[in-house]
Amino acid sequence: MLTIWGRASSSNVMKVLWLCEELAIPFQRIDAGGAFGRTREPAYLAMNPNALVPTIVEPDGFSLWESNSILRYLCATRPGGERLHPPDPRARAEAEKWMDWQLSALNPPMTTIFFTYVRTPEAERDWPATHAARDRAEALWGIIDRTLEGRDYVAGAMSLGDIALGPYVHRWFRLPIQRAPMPRLEAWYQRLLQRPGYARHVAVELA
Ligand SMILES: N[C@@H](CCC(=O)N[C@@H](CS)C(=O)NCC(=O)O)C(=O)O
């Protein structure tokens, strides 16, 4: 059976758990990272020298880190994966650009906002940085809102693009921040909430 190392509160672990549910992939999860530690133990570092989660391990010992690479790998190796990661080069690229954009553009401001409200004691919060990050994130969510004009999912059909972005849109709508109205973004979030894997693993209390 597939092993997933990583605490369930990690956005990057959530993506993998959600995909496993979408594709009915059996797995066992082992808590690691954050308060659970373990990521600096030699055995973990041998699998993932970044000391981050998630890491997956196949029964034959093959291991892989970097959540979006894990999503691609699971789609390539499990039945039904092509449904969420189509072989057609253009359809695939449409989804992959959102995966790269999540890592490079969206992740930095969303991490700043999330850490301020959820992981940083009030006295230590950096408000100028948080306000700048909120502004930046709002501009980025505006890009998604406009992309969703006339489509249900970011690449047209449901894809790994939606899975990579899903944890962050939940945080965007749950954090106690100001948000410009974005009806298509809200409708997409509501659509994701209908998916059992998203509801179970991603749309959880912020921690
Ligand atoms: N780009 C990496 C980032 C991994 C990452 O930053 N993971 C965070 C949790 S979301 C982590 O391990 N933080 C340290 C910890 O939990 O101990 C990925 O997508 O997998």
The ligand as an ORCA input file, in Angstrom:
! r2SCAN-3c Opt
* xyz 0 1
  N       7.056     22.694     -2.417
  C       6.893     21.698     -1.384
  C       6.662     22.427     -0.081
  C       6.570     21.487      1.088
  C       6.335     22.268      2.375
  O       6.693     23.451      2.491
  N       5.707     21.592      3.361
  C       5.438     22.220      4.624
  C       4.000     21.927      5.054
  S       2.805     22.594      3.936
  C       6.364     21.657      5.681
  O       6.843     20.547      5.571
  N       6.629     22.451      6.734
  C       7.476     22.040      7.819
  C       6.788     21.082      8.761
  O       5.586     20.823      8.647
  O       7.500     20.580      9.642
  C       5.720     20.796     -1.754
  O       4.838     21.270     -2.498
  O       5.673     19.632     -1.330
*
